[in-house]
Amino acid sequence: MRRTAALGSAGALIAGTLIAGAIAAPAATADGRHHNGSEARGVQLAAARAARSGIDWADCPADWAISAPIQCGWVTVPLDYARPDGKQIKIAVDRHVSTGTSSERQGALIYNPGGPGGSGMAFPKRILTKNPLWANAAKAYDFVGFDPRGVGHSAPISCIDPQEFVKAPKADPVPDSEADKRAQRKLAAEYADGCAERSGEMLPHMTTPNTARDLDVIRAALGEEKLNYLGVSYGTYLGAVYGTLFPSHVRRMVVDSVVNPAKDNIWYQANLNQDVAFQMRWNDWKAWVAANDSVFHIGDTPQKVEEEWLKLREAAKKSPIGGVVGPAELIGFFQSAPYYDSAWAPTARTWSAYRAGDTQALIDAAAPDLSDTAGNIRSENSNAVYTAVECADAKWPTNWRTWDRDNTRLHKDYPFMTWANAWMNLPCATWGAKQQTPLNVRTGKGLPPVLIVQSTRDAATPYEGAVELHKRFSGSRLITEEGAGSHGVTGLVNPCINERVDNYLLTGKTDRHDVTCAPHATPKP
């Protein structure tokens, strides 16, 4: 799951063997509400067509900023799997072929970075840039990325004009009055209406189960009998849903920084739990800043750092920095520190520079760039998909009193992200399109061991999510990074984890028992 810096407001096929030219694959396990007969037949039909046609790989379009030898292509899928002969959409994919010998090659490894709303198209660049953490896997696998439905080049959706979406300063997310709350509620309702106006046809079909079905069609188009998959953050929920709908289609699956897949957690409760976890990791960062006060000169205790943060917020509220950076923009910038350890030092340095008189550094870091129209389109699209998927996946409270009660209570002890998070998700309270009941994630026949990787102090996906998925996926193995909290563990240098991920991807083998690893190195100031 991700938060955005721009806070603003989000025909039948005979069962059995697939038609000639398709990759034969075991039938998927059905979940009654989410993979009913027509949808199960629809995805089989779409996969059979994709397997027959394959992917016409070619150099990527120049404006995609993806250079050779990475290639791009398209996979066609139904908008609605219950009507597989109805409207079709195209899913953008790219790949870098494996670097090993033909005897070393094990197929394709497909990646999703999270969101919902994140693009996986940068994944093949890990081979191009010779990322050492992935060198062994690159010998065995083609690295394949894709834009999920609604994202980027794959039938992109929109909810508001991108330039309006990024415009700053926005209102302080923390309300001072009932009038402030009414204003935010109005903005959220208008955003939901904008989604319906600009992307209404897509909205009922912007669900995680449908993206999982798209993933199975991509698998077939690649000529793969079974899926090798790496999912991070929301990508873990996509993997959990895929593993439930298509257990016998999974070959290897690594899920990193795990969304709690329990039905009652998707998605309202997940966001409340996230508020608590973000506060925990914000406190971790403040302690680190205080311990390095000789470098940053912000405060030599966490309490003093918090006091300086509140002073900065209040000053920006009274007079936005550079006319564009208010409290909302500050949260958008500072939230990267509890998200990722790699942001600890840059965030602290920018704040320190501001305190020393370099106002521009903070403006450049926190304010939108209205001249970056392409980047603003991506940002708005990402937020639109985030909102559309979370609103479509589950039913949300429609009574404002529920939201007000829960977020007022949480804000007292966990103030860093609570109200900002509430307003971002509030469009789901007035969502006009159909909302589903979440899938019951569980083990199905044929599901192989799944490798789960999680840090104990993750802010975006609290540790309990990994424990819950571990319980639900029989035979899975959990690697815990104790005492760490960076989001996205497999991308960090920690040999205890890196070697086990490599071994699993290359051999399919896991440790006989769950493993606890020491944390990766603490960031240097």
Secondary structure, DSSP 8 states (H G I E B T S, - for coil): ----SS--------SSS--TTS---------TTTS-HHHHHHHHHHHHHHHHH----EE--GGG---TT-EEEEEEEESSTTSTTS-EEEEEEEEE--SS-TTT--EEEEEE--TTT---TTTTHHHHTT-GGGHHHHHHEEEEEE--TTSTTSS---SS-HHHHH-S----SS-SSHHHHHHHHHHHHHHHHHHHHHHTTTGGG--HHHHHHHHHHHHHHTT-SSEEEEEEEHHHHHHHHHHHH-GGGEEEEEEEEE----GGGTTHHHHHHHHHHHHHHHHHHHHHHHHTHHHH-S-SSHHHHHHHHHHHHHHHHHS-BTTTB-HHHHHHHHTHHHH-GGGHHHHHHHHHHHHTT-HHHHHHHHS--TT-HHHHHHHHHHHHHHHHHHHHHS-----HHHHHHHHHHHHHH-TTTHHHHHHHHGGGGG--S-----------TT----EEEEETT-SSS-THHHHHHHHHSTT-EEEEETT---S-GGGS--HHHHHHHHHHHHH----SS-EEE--------
